């Protein structure tokens, strides 16, 4: 048998080399941490409750923050209730996908 070999030479791809010099970043002076002074006899706790109510096609979300601060044995309770966020529920019907016939 006769073997026929054909050689196809592609054009060389010419790209430009840009000399990128690595520059050192200037050193940033990090701020020294302040001395931590312990606050005695004070504790704060935050309790966040999210309530969701669904009523007649509307969803109402209310957030209630209860902040308790105890200082020198005296308890202070602050309750912050956010404005209810009311959104309408759009009824999205789930439709099954059509069966795909295999080839």
N, C-alpha and C positions, 0 to 999 in steps of 0.2 A: 504494500500500500504506500501511496505517496502522502506524506504529511505536509500540509500547507500551513505555515506559521506566518501570521501577519502582525507586525509591530506597529502600534499606534502610540505616537509620542504626544503627550499633552503639553500645552504651553506652560512654562514656569509661572507660578503666581508670585508677583512682586509686591512685597509689603514694606512699608517704611518702618524703620526702628527708631523710636523716639527715646532719647536718653532721659530716663526718669531718675533723678537723684533723690536718694532717701534723706529727708531732713529730720533731725531730732526735734521733737516737740519741746517747747520750753517747760521747765519744771514748774508745776503749780504748787504754791505754798498751801499746804492743807491747814485749815483753821484748827487751832488747838481746842479740844473739847472743854466746855465750861465745867467747873467743879459742880458735881451734883449735890444739891443740899436736900437731905431727906425731909419731907414734910411729915411731921409727927401727927398722929391721931386724925388722919383725914383719909377717907376712902370714898371713891365714886364708882357707882355701877350704873350701866345703861342697859335697859331692857327694851328691845324693839319688837313690837308685835304687828304683824301684817294681817289684816282681816279682809277676806274676799267674800262678798255677798253677791249671788246671782239671783236677780229678781226680774221677771218678765222681759227677758231678752237683753237686759243690761247687766254689766258687771261693775260692781262698786268695790274699789280697793281703798282701804283706810289704813294708814300707818299710825301707830301710837307709840311714842317714846316715853319711857318712864325713867327719869334720871334721879337716882338716890345719892345724896351726898351726906356723909357722916363726918362732922368736924367737931372735935372736942366733946364727943358724946351726944351731940345734938344731930338728929336726923332730919334732913330736908328733902322732901320728895317733890319733884317737878314733873308734871305730865304734859307732854306736847302732842296734840293730835293734829295730824295733817288734814288738809282739805281732802274729802273723798274724791278719788279719781274715777269718773264714771265713763265706761266705754260700752259701745253697743256691740252685742254679739251677733256676728253675721253667720247665718246658718249655712255651713258648707257641707254639702252632701257628699259622702264618699261613694265614688263609683268604682266598681271593679274594672281592672284593665282588661281589654279584649284578649282572648287567648291567642297566642302566636302559633301558627301552624308550622311545625318543623319542616325544613326542606328535605 
